[in-house]
Amino acid sequence: MRVVNNVALVTGAASGIGRATALLFAAEGAREAILDWNCEAGGETARLIGERGGEAVALVGDVSKEEDVAAAVRATVDRFGRLDILVNDAAIEFWGKAADTKVEDWDRVLAVDLRGVFLCCKHAIPRMLEQGSGAIVNIASVNGLVGIPAHAAYNAAKGGIIALTRQMAVDYGPDNIRVNCICPTTTETPMVEAVLTEDLRRYLIQQHPLRRLAQPEDVAYAALYLASDEASCLTGVILPVDGGWTAQ
Ligand SMILES: NC(=O)c1ccc[n+]([C@@H]2O[C@H](COP(=O)([O-])OP(=O)(O)OC[C@H]3O[C@@H](n4cnc5c(N)ncnc54)[C@H](O)[C@@H]3O)[C@@H](O)[C@H]2O)c1
């Protein structure tokens, strides 16, 4: 098992990539806290983990609210005694070119997608510093690497996560805290299912050298590697999980 004796806090684990990551980490030996604002679905992830012989607690909170994040980190440490791994996955998608994006929508997307990552790191890192080690995996997107039409706020947030990853890798490398980032391509989760018609799906598949979209488990396996000791010499890495899309 690759993360045995580790305690992980996974945000956004009620659905999609976050749930797949939480299930995989639990199968690989981690004890987990799940932070999501969807109480029912977060509880379902924890229940699935328990059913498969793992241990997880579902915490309800909004990653954009400092009091919720601080409480979640406290609850994780109270329950499990430590915090080794943080996976920042929670996000909302938003469509719109810059001139068409209302200021309140910009603020809402940046609050969840970028400030949420900052807040979780801000509250988890002091605990990792006390322990003398830690691994943070941020889920950004290929949208943070290249321009994708009509995603001004979302892409800005994802680009911000990439910059913040490198910044924190530099700041906390000497403290043995590794910070890495994954940039998935279109991944078949509830976030995209709503807009993914069969025609669009076929078109997108053709755009990828591997002629496929990503599945949540593809991203989860990359997160597992980056969080595990196998990646102990990796920090500040921005890893596309994109079927070769950004290689073109
Ligand atoms: N699906 C894709 O195609 C794709 C591609 C690239 C990057 N990503 C990124 O992967 C991550 C997961 O995406 P997904 O497709 O699994 O999405 P999803 O919508 O299936 O899951 C996101 C989860 O985050 C939770 N969440 C949202 N806002 C929250 C908040 N403020 N506080 C707490 N929880 C909150 C939701 O309740 C949900 O459980 C996101 O960061 C997303 O931007 C997804």
The ligand as a Gaussian input file, in Angstrom:
#p B3LYP/6-31G(d) Opt

LIG

0 1
 N      -13.996000      17.284000     -15.096000
 C      -13.130000      17.901000     -15.874000
 O      -13.197000      17.847000     -17.118000
 C      -11.973000      18.657000     -15.267000
 C      -10.935000      19.054000     -16.107000
 C       -9.870000      19.758000     -15.559000
 C       -9.851000      20.048000     -14.206000
 N      -10.890000      19.654000     -13.424000
 C      -10.811000      19.993000     -12.012000
 O      -10.902000      18.802000     -11.245000
 C      -11.512000      19.101000      -9.989000
 C      -12.694000      18.177000      -9.767000
 O      -13.605000      18.330000     -10.846000
 P      -14.801000      17.312000     -11.092000
 O      -15.000000      17.290000     -12.554000
 O      -14.564000      16.073000     -10.329000
 O      -15.993000      18.172000     -10.461000
 P      -17.313000      17.754000      -9.688000
 O      -18.257000      18.894000      -9.892000
 O      -17.746000      16.374000     -10.064000
 O      -16.812000      17.725000      -8.180000
 C      -16.435000      18.895000      -7.519000
 C      -16.716000      18.724000      -6.053000
 O      -16.328000      19.937000      -5.393000
 C      -17.347000      20.271000      -4.456000
 N      -17.304000      21.720000      -4.233000
 C      -17.496000      22.695000      -5.151000
 N      -17.381000      23.893000      -4.568000
 C      -17.109000      23.677000      -3.246000
 C      -16.876000      24.523000      -2.137000
 N      -16.923000      25.859000      -2.247000
 N      -16.597000      23.970000      -0.947000
 C      -16.569000      22.615000      -0.800000
 N      -16.785000      21.766000      -1.834000
 C      -17.058000      22.288000      -3.041000
 C      -18.640000      19.805000      -5.119000
 O      -19.697000      19.646000      -4.180000
 C      -18.197000      18.494000      -5.745000
 O      -18.334000      17.427000      -4.829000
 C      -11.868000      20.577000     -10.029000
 O      -10.822000      21.316000      -9.441000
 C      -11.946000      20.852000     -11.508000
 O      -11.745000      22.216000     -11.804000
 C      -11.955000      18.954000     -13.911000

